[in-house]
Amino acid sequence: MDFVGREKELQRLREKNWRNEAQLICIYGRRRVGKTSLVEKAFQDKLLWKFEGPEKLNKRFQIEFQTNLLGKYTKGEMLSITPKKINRWEYFFDQLIMAISDRSEKEMVVFFDEFQWMAEMKTELISVFKFYWDNHFRKNKNLKVVICGSISSFIVKKIIKSKALYGRISSEINLQPLNLEKTKEYFSKRRTEEEILKIAMTVGGIPQYLKKFNPDLSYLQNLNENFFNPDGYFFKEFDRIFIIHYGQNPNYEKIIRCLSTGSKDANEIIKQTGLSKGGTFTSLLEELSMANFIEKYVPLDKNLSNSKIVRYKLIDEYLHFYFYFVLPNISLIMKRGFRGFDAISHNYLSQWFGFAFERLCSKNANKIADILRFSGIQYTSGPWFKGNLPTKNSSNNSNTNSNTNSNTKSKSVSAQIDLLFIRKDKVITVCEIKYLQALSAAKIINEFERKIAVLKECFPEYGLQKVLILESKEKVSAQLEKYFAKIIFAKDLF
């Protein structure tokens, strides 16, 4: 199954054009999330001309590349490129307009993929496109023009919010990774729910990543081949993201590496990376946030727009796994001397799964709200803290062994809640998340009571709902069932 889900997005793209003019659609999202597949699936029964911008080619080669594609679509009807016009986008668009005019009675889609590379991350092409949109493309009601890009900040700032194309965008789609339900659907019956959960915690719902899991191999076998092998896809993916994709500006990688050891505020990031505070630094954070690599957040009871407690955290599953397991062992992996998960202690692996399960539950907060039957009530959700935040450090050792546990340290905190819902009906739903049930029921309850005491001080007018979220349904004690109002299991999230 190469394509699952995206029902709402497909419906929007296939919507019958009730306008008396062409549609201009913008799609953006991180690499590998499935933007191209979405467009090709949506318009598989339409006349679709796709023009893709290759990375790092200059203007002359971009124009030549797109013109050659146009020649293939028109079967050589177009004029050949002349040296005098190779450096002007107008030449390409003039030919494109003529070709579309000959087919104006047919429903047609012109798809500009990876538009930011086609434009060389500059605005010149956008200005040229605006002219042709206003004077030509827009007048063809049978035409849909799709602009797509994996540098979300460029698509949003330079196209969707630009003065040049203001008010001209018919629809925009910020394509997100697949949720757990669709991830399970992708694997159909080829994987157990336990394996699917582990895959989701390891690489998220990125379709291209899910395709790399060989159905004939176990979860651990796939990771050994793809992460702990110098020829493996996921071993090389980090370089593809931060050397090829963001390579012209190494500061993206600096920020990501900084946040790999735990959440930080802007001043901490500046101090550790050596970057300068200002508009450029803010733009870097915004761009990484738009790409869903990091997230900006404050305590739930604070306002993001004016809170002084603003922090940033790494939220990409693949990067979390890479920094935790691959980077510390990269030298051994390159020498083909690392035995994969056989070399990683059980405690260290369990610890990582615990953190990953917390992140997964936070990303599926809406599903948890559905299960608890308050999704129809307005709420905010996420981790909540009072006092200093814990710092969870990835290992920086070249060898991962049973002693690596000491690399994960926590500063003292007043309270740290895994997942909290502050509801409009004056109820706070407090979630305790445990991947493994290694702790005794008494210890879980005692720690939870300490957190509840802090919450009651901060929210004296709210009622409290206590929820426990567990990976496994095995051996849930009667003491836990009596204490918590609801116990949710990982299988319920699918």
Buried (B, 14 or more C-beta within 10 A) or exposed (E): EEBBBBEEBBEBBEBEBEEEBBBBBBBBBBBBBBBBBBBBBBBEEEBBBBBBBEEEBEBEEBBBBBBEBBBEBBEEEBEEBEEEBBEBBEBBBBBBBBBBEEBEEEBBBBBBBBBBBBBBEEBEBBBBBBEBBEEBBBEBBBBBBBBBBBBBBBBBBBBBEBEBBEEBBBBBBBBBBBBBBBBBBBBEEEBEBEBBBBBBBBBBBBBBBBEBBEEEEEBBBBBBBBBBBEEBBBBBBBEBBBEEBBBEEEBBBBBBBBBBBBBBBBEBBBEBBEBEEEEEBEEBBBBBBBBBBBBBBBBBBBEEEEEEEBBBBBBBBBBBBBBBBBBBBBEBBEEEEBEBBEBBBEBBBEBBBBBBBBBBBBBBBEBBBBBBEBBEEEBEBBBBBBEEBBBBBBBEEEBBEEEBEEBBEEEEBBBBBBBBBBBEEEBBBBBBBBBEBEEEBEEBBEEBEEBBEBBEEBBEEBEEBBBBBBBBEEEBBEEBEEBBEBBBBBEBBB
